[in-house]
Structure formats: C-alpha cells, structure tokens
Amino acid sequence: MTALSRRTLLAGTAGLAAALAAPGLHSAFAADTEVRVGFQKYGTLVLLKGRGILEKKLEPLGVTVKWAEFAAGPQMLEALNAGAIDIGQTGEAPPIFAQAASDNLAYIANEPPAPTGEAILVPKDSPIQSVKDLKGKIVGLNKGSNVHFLLVKALEQNGLAYSDITTKFLPPADARAAFEKGAIDAWAIWDPFQAAAEVAIKARTLTTAEGIVPNYQFYLGSRKFADANPKVIGQLIEAISETDDWIQKDPAAAVAELAPSTGIPAPVLAVAVARQSFGVALLSEKVIADQQLVADTFFDLGLLPKKITVADAVIRAGL
C-alpha cells in the first residue's frame, strides 16, 4: 500500500469501529440486512464488485450487498442524500455540494492524490495551445464533479476568472459527443473517459491537475449508516485495501478483469490504471484542509449555497 501500512490501516479501522460503537450510537447491523453501494464505470469499487470480496467479508455479519451504477459523482451523492444508497466513491467536488445540501454525509476514507487522472482536453487540431487561450471559449464538464474544481483553479493559475469562459454542463457521454462535434472548445474530464478520448480520437491535453489540484478519491457514506454500522464500514475499508494491493501488484490482471465488465478497451484502461493512485487511508488533517479549500473556493464563486466546514462530516477515529 502507498498511503499507509496494512497494520496501520487495520488499527485505524478498529479505532473507527470502536468510536462508532460508542454509547449513544446505534448498534451494528442485524442479520440479513442489505448495504447499498454506488459505483462508477471505473475505480476500485467496480473491481470490488466484480471480485465479490465485500460480499464474502460481510456474509458472516448476515449483510448482503446491492450495487448501483452512476454516471458521475454528483448523481451518486444525490442518491446518497436521498437515501437510495449507503456508500459511494467520488472525487473532490461532489461531497462538497452534498454536504451543503445535507448534514447526512460522512467521509469514510480516501485514496492518495492522482493529479494526472483528470485533465482539460482540446481536439487534436484545436488552435488552443494553453489554458490562457480558453478565454471566451466554451468548456464542457460535469457540474459539481472533481474536474469542476480543476477548471476553476487552472483558470486562476493562468490569470483568468471563472467568468472569462462559458461552461456547458454535460455528463461524460454527452460531453464526449459535444467535444467530437465541436459544440464545445474544451472538455474537463477524468479517467477513463480522459484516456478513451486520448486513445480513440487523439484528444490533446491542455493541462492535467498536476501542480494545480490533488485529485483525491473519497469513500463516502450516509452519517446515519456509518454511525449504525461500524463493523460494515470496517470490512468495507479492509476489502478496499485488499483490492488496492492487488491492483498495484498486478495492474495487467486488473485491466483484464475491468475491460469486459466495463466495456472499455484494455489499452484505454491500461492508461487510466497507470495514472491512478492506490492506498486507502483514513482522512488526515492535510486531506481535510485540502477539501476545505475546495469548499471555500466554490462558496466564494457563488456556486455553493452556504459555507460548510468539511471537518464536521469526517469520521475522525484513527487519526
């Protein structure tokens, strides 16, 4: 593991379980209860689903798993806030908007930064050569996603205001179509859609997030669920840790397993996996501070309805 040793992680997980099981909180799940997990087309959770590791770990607790696929993080966390799922995985920005909408969000853990796993792309023959050239242009992106924050900070780093561009909010599939038709000048997107555009249509990278924003991945749950189910949360983190270790040791096997289940060509997945960072960890003070910057940035731009304190939503046991 890259972020922390398995012994440290499991010790933290034990502390997490103990904290959540403290007096005044709900007891652990009863037998034959279901945990509903949201996943996206790519990431550790889709591999977790395919390998059945979580089901095996939860079987002794009498807990079954129901999986639900989402196009992107904002849609997933809307479902979480609505009570349709219990657990999900997204990038940096979606939990910011979700916390502003509800006090039921809980940060469970995160993966290390993967700044090359998101980018602002332009068509291969585009005259746009730098982020500064985006002034007056149309940029497509999924509203409230991790690349939303990348776009804001990339513009800022290059002396442009968010108001200097026109945003067109589109989910990944629609954005890809608009990108190919020339309906948008640039596309802020993450892997594996980023890698697919690079491989299939030779999209050119204007900038990745490297040197701009971290690009964390977060495991999130409803606070009500996390408080009531420390044993389930502990087993979830352990299952993620084992999956992360497997991907790092044998990325080719991970690609081979992902390709048929996602419908994404293996060469595309190989590029995406190589850019991903693995090593699940409980949130550190640095990660919390980085997330607070995301929240403050969106609030200052008027994109967030109210100020939030990220730390209020973090399960802090084990820090």
Secondary structure, 3 states (H helix, E strand, C coil): CCCCCHHHHHHHHHHHHHHHCCCCCCCCCCCCEEEEEEECCCCHHHHHHHHCHHHHHHHHHCEEEEEEECCCHHHHHHHHHCCCCCEEEECCHHHHHHHHHCCCEEEEEEECCCHHHEEEEECCCCCCCCHHHHCCCEEEECCCCHHHHHHHHHHHHCCCCHHHCEEEECCHHHHHHHHHHCCCCEEEEECCHHHHHHHHHCCEEEEECCCCCCCCEEEEEEHHHHHHCHHHHHHHHHHHHHHHHHHHHCHHHHHHHHHHHHCCCHHHHHHHHHHCCCCCECCCHHHHHHHHHHHHHHHHCCCCCCCCCHHHHECCCCC
